[in-house]
């Protein structure tokens, strides 16, 4: 695996490989000594242009448990805040001999630009770009669903026939986009539920059904119900009247939670707004996978870094040098 940029182009075979390696990594994390020597001598840079706690810490834990050296780079207080470009930052990391770069950026497509520009030879992992994708979140969600569905005997299995309903701010959610594509690839049936204003304008190409009534979706007895956070920081307009109105119509309150089948797993990518999109009864119940998702995130990210750094990287393409050679001809 050269890079991990999205789930839309991730094949079923590659997805299952990541999930199966994550199973192996998860087994090691139940030991007294959790650290492995696998990536000793490798350098992983967490390049975060957006604030993050869970994702950055999860990647840091994953890299350190594989014995990699970790450099945490935050845009705030760095040269980026002084106007340094992504290219200059990337070339600085190249000079520092980074083997892998985990990047979170507010601009959709920034990780792909970094991976394909030739500025850097390191493997690139997308840790969330704008409203585009967040592949490792979708992978850890799928890993969690698979573990809940099959238990210890989950290696090599997909999610064929699993019915997953994703509820909330679909419009701004890179988690929803990554989940839609990955779950479809793994054979699951996906339904999106949200206010009409929080559904993207054109989802005809998405492999998912769209609905607007949460009670109707709950009555359909999904195998997994994933509640999304309202991303107020990405909203530049009023997408619903009030938070109270949103919670009344699209929040998983105690009554809706009680109406769910006991076999339905309740998911949330975090951080949660308790009382807005999900009630405490649901978040803290045995059916909730919220803490499992956090635990599994480390195993999945260990798997991604392991597969990314398993081989040698080619040298970056020097476009300026190529241009000079062309001129000389």
VOGU-3710 file (C-alpha; in Angstrom, 3 decimals, decimal comma):
1> xxxxxxxxxx> 0,000/0,000/0,000  1,555/3,295/-1,129  -0,846/5,801/0,482  -4,203/5,765/2,270  -6,114/8,760/0,913  -9,766/7,686/0,730  -12,134/4,733/0,862  -13,854/5,442/-2,450  -10,939/3,927/-4,367  -10,022/1,327/-1,731
11> xxxxxxxxxx> -10,553/-2,194/-3,067  -12,355/-4,875/-1,102  -9,122/-6,886/-0,887  -7,122/-3,934/0,485  -9,866/-3,043/2,960  -10,053/-6,610/4,269  -6,266/-6,754/4,486  -6,218/-3,644/6,693  -9,011/-5,027/8,882  -7,316/-8,420/9,225
21> xxxxxxxxxx> -3,939/-6,883/10,100  -5,800/-4,692/12,608  -7,103/-7,909/14,210  -3,504/-9,037/14,660  -2,532/-5,650/16,056  -5,508/-5,753/18,430  -4,319/-9,122/19,766  -0,950/-7,595/20,659  -2,642/-4,734/22,504  -4,160/-7,139/25,012
31> xxxxxxxxxx> -0,703/-8,202/26,175  1,045/-6,740/29,193  3,769/-5,315/26,925  1,971/-3,628/24,027  4,970/-2,296/22,125  6,238/-4,005/18,953  9,645/-3,420/17,281  8,072/-3,475/13,801  8,745/0,142/12,721  11,892/0,824/14,713
41> xxxxxxxxxx> 13,965/3,398/12,860  10,983/4,800/10,934  9,751/8,365/11,418  6,038/9,240/11,376  4,990/12,891/11,237  1,535/13,929/12,420  0,901/17,011/10,275  -2,255/18,613/11,636  -3,510/21,847/10,082  -6,804/21,455/11,992
51> xxxxxxxxxx> -7,408/20,967/15,696  -7,776/17,353/16,729  -7,507/15,364/19,921  -8,794/11,844/19,297  -7,342/11,304/15,841  -3,911/12,783/16,579  -3,521/10,907/19,867  -4,725/7,688/18,228  -2,163/7,960/15,423  0,558/8,906/17,906
61> xxxxxxxxxx> -0,242/5,884/20,094  -0,337/3,628/17,014  3,062/4,774/15,753  4,717/4,598/19,176  3,379/1,105/19,840  5,068/0,061/16,591  8,307/1,667/17,908  8,367/4,433/15,280  9,728/7,880/16,086  6,875/10,399/16,134
71> xxxxxxxxxx> 6,966/14,104/15,338  3,794/16,075/16,095  3,402/19,170/13,923  0,625/21,658/14,625  -0,059/24,517/12,216  -0,819/26,895/15,081  2,351/28,592/16,250  4,347/27,114/13,360  5,694/28,576/10,122  2,315/27,776/8,535
81> xxxxxxxxxx> 0,720/30,510/10,623  3,356/32,825/9,156  2,329/31,972/5,611  4,446/28,925/4,746  2,908/26,866/1,952  2,082/23,155/2,020  4,883/22,608/-0,520  7,496/24,274/1,705  6,285/22,331/4,733  6,408/19,073/2,756
91> xxxxxxxxxx> 9,922/19,741/1,511  11,026/20,458/5,081  9,653/17,061/6,119  11,423/15,455/3,141  14,692/16,972/4,320  14,016/15,474/7,758  13,626/12,024/6,112  10,028/11,418/7,215  8,850/7,922/6,276  5,115/8,567/6,721
101> xxxxxxxxxx> 3,023/11,715/7,010  -0,390/11,655/8,661  -2,135/14,815/7,489  -5,331/16,535/8,577  -6,234/19,640/6,579  -9,227/21,939/6,163  -8,897/21,854/2,361  -10,461/18,892/0,581  -7,806/17,194/-1,527  -4,760/18,388/0,422
111> xxxxxxxxxx> -3,559/14,840/1,273  -3,799/13,776/-2,388  -1,865/16,890/-3,425  0,834/15,989/-0,907  0,929/12,365/-2,066  1,053/13,053/-5,805  3,021/16,312/-6,028  6,482/14,779/-5,878  7,413/17,068/-2,972  7,881/14,146/-0,620
121> xxxxxxxxxx> 8,648/10,427/-0,838  6,898/9,495/2,418  3,690/7,493/2,502  0,682/9,714/3,156  -2,309/8,903/5,359  -5,387/11,107/5,167  -6,538/11,903/8,706  -9,409/14,057/7,438  -9,506/16,616/4,649  -12,188/19,296/4,602
131> xxxxxxxxxx> -15,593/17,748/3,971  -14,075/15,072/1,719  -12,977/11,886/3,527  -11,609/10,372/6,749  -10,630/6,832/5,720  -9,183/5,491/8,969  -12,352/6,516/10,832  -14,453/4,513/8,384  -12,055/1,565/8,687  -12,246/1,572/12,479
141> xxxxxxxxxx> -16,043/1,833/12,261  -16,160/-1,168/9,927  -13,722/-3,030/12,172  -15,990/-2,351/15,158  -19,108/-3,516/13,300  -17,330/-6,672/12,165  -16,147/-7,477/15,706  -19,638/-6,969/17,120  -21,161/-9,098/14,381  -18,716/-12,024/14,270
151> xxxxxxxxxx> -16,737/-11,819/17,515  -13,312/-13,472/17,525  -14,034/-15,286/14,246  -14,074/-12,168/12,064  -10,865/-12,434/10,033  -11,483/-12,506/6,305  -15,160/-11,604/6,667  -16,940/-8,643/5,116  -20,186/-6,914/6,145  -22,458/-8,491/3,536
161> xxxxxxxxxx> -26,117/-7,749/4,304  -25,447/-5,563/7,361  -27,917/-2,653/7,457  -26,345/0,588/8,627  -28,184/3,883/9,154  -26,107/7,077/9,398  -27,908/10,037/10,951  -27,168/13,745/11,154  -24,911/16,285/9,477  -24,193/14,348/6,278
171> xxxxxxxxxx> -23,424/17,544/4,350  -20,307/18,456/6,327  -19,277/14,951/7,392  -16,166/13,378/5,893  -16,853/10,428/8,216  -20,206/9,816/6,490  -18,645/9,970/3,024  -15,874/7,534/3,882  -18,327/5,175/5,574  -20,741/5,182/2,639
181> xxxxxxxxxx> -18,060/4,036/0,197  -16,306/1,554/2,493  -19,485/-0,054/3,811  -20,763/-0,464/0,263  -17,461/-2,062/-0,767  -17,776/-4,497/2,148  -21,353/-5,431/1,205  -23,365/-3,424/3,743  -26,600/-1,558/2,947  -26,390/2,109/3,917
191> xxxxxxxxxx> -29,229/4,550/4,660  -28,624/8,252/5,282  -31,078/10,176/7,472  -30,914/13,945/7,973  -32,793/17,198/7,521  -33,022/18,016/3,784  -30,698/20,979/4,359  -27,960/18,667/5,687  -27,972/16,284/2,716  -25,544/17,180/-0,107
201> xxxxxxxxxx> -27,250/18,545/-3,238  -26,485/15,536/-5,418  -26,053/12,107/-3,836  -27,370/10,139/-6,805  -23,941/8,566/-7,314  -23,648/7,526/-3,679  -24,403/3,843/-2,963  -26,917/4,695/-0,244  -30,613/5,344/0,313  -31,677/8,729/1,659
211> xxxxxxxxxx> -34,443/9,384/4,173  -35,552/12,273/6,341  -37,508/10,582/9,143  -35,482/9,103/12,012  -38,470/7,357/13,595  -39,160/5,613/10,302  -35,517/4,558/10,070  -35,582/3,173/13,613  -38,772/1,244/12,863  -36,848/-0,411/10,010
221> xxxxxxxxxx> -34,636/-2,052/12,703  -31,099/-1,312/11,443  -28,181/-3,467/12,584  -26,134/-0,356/13,321  -27,206/3,230/13,968  -24,440/5,810/13,609  -25,137/9,279/14,987  -23,020/12,149/13,631  -21,908/15,329/15,362  -23,370/18,627/14,184
231> xxxxxxxxxx> -20,297/20,381/12,785  -21,113/23,953/13,670  -17,536/25,045/12,893  -18,088/24,192/9,200  -21,495/25,848/8,932  -21,762/29,330/7,467  -25,565/29,428/7,402  -28,612/28,271/9,364  -29,285/24,664/8,401  -32,012/24,092/11,008
241> xxxxxxxxxx> -34,086/26,431/13,222  -32,612/25,633/16,661  -30,579/22,924/18,387  -33,690/22,026/20,355  -35,666/21,522/17,144  -32,862/19,418/15,640  -32,682/17,226/18,742  -36,460/16,756/18,754  -36,549/15,593/15,130  -33,194/13,919/14,524
251> xxxxxxxxxx> -31,626/13,237/17,918  -31,397/9,781/19,501  -33,363/10,583/22,650  -34,354/8,039/25,350  -37,683/7,225/23,649  -36,061/6,507/20,287  -33,297/4,541/21,956  -35,898/2,389/23,741  -37,592/1,725/20,386  -34,409/0,308/18,842
261> xxxxxxxxxx> -34,030/-3,477/18,666  -31,755/-4,758/21,434  -29,399/-6,109/18,788  -28,805/-2,694/17,173  -25,359/-1,281/17,886  -25,232/2,467/18,573  -22,212/4,256/17,110  -20,720/7,741/17,197  -17,369/8,877/15,749  -16,949/11,463/18,521
271> xxxxxxxxxx> -16,721/13,918/20,012  -20,341/13,636/21,160  -22,748/16,458/21,903  -24,752/14,703/24,586  -28,351/15,805/24,613  -28,164/17,126/21,045  -27,549/14,202/18,691  -27,393/11,441/21,307  -28,698/10,943/24,840  -26,614/9,677/27,751
281> xxxxxxxxxx> -28,669/6,468/27,997  -27,664/5,520/24,444  -24,052/6,691/24,675  -23,393/4,762/27,893  -25,390/1,608/27,190  -23,902/-1,858/26,495  -25,135/-1,441/22,917  -22,921/1,604/22,464  -19,668/1,030/20,575  -18,245/4,506/21,288
291> xxxxxxxxxx> -15,365/3,325/23,511  -14,793/0,262/21,321  -14,342/2,625/18,372  -11,632/4,534/20,256  -9,822/1,314/21,219  -10,147/-0,163/17,744  -8,902/3,075/16,204  -5,411/2,434/17,561  -5,349/-1,111/16,117  -6,600/0,053/12,701
301> xxxxxxxxxx> -4,082/2,899/12,551  -1,296/0,537/13,597  -2,331/-1,686/10,677  -2,387/1,237/8,235  1,066/2,467/9,279  2,482/-1,058/9,218  1,197/-1,717/5,685  2,297/1,734/4,533  5,859/1,353/5,798  6,394/-2,295/4,904
311> xxxxxxxxxx> 8,410/-1,474/1,744  10,970/1,017/0,577  9,822/4,341/-0,844  11,014/5,672/-4,207  12,734/9,036/-4,335  10,484/12,062/-4,933  10,095/13,299/-8,482  12,120/16,438/-9,131  9,837/18,293/-11,556  12,264/21,215/-11,877
321> xxxxxxxxx> 15,087/18,840/-12,823  12,862/17,092/-15,362  11,932/20,439/-16,885  15,616/21,434/-17,187  16,443/18,144/-18,912  13,568/18,732/-21,327  14,809/22,254/-22,076  18,332/20,939/-22,686  17,005/18,623/-25,373
//
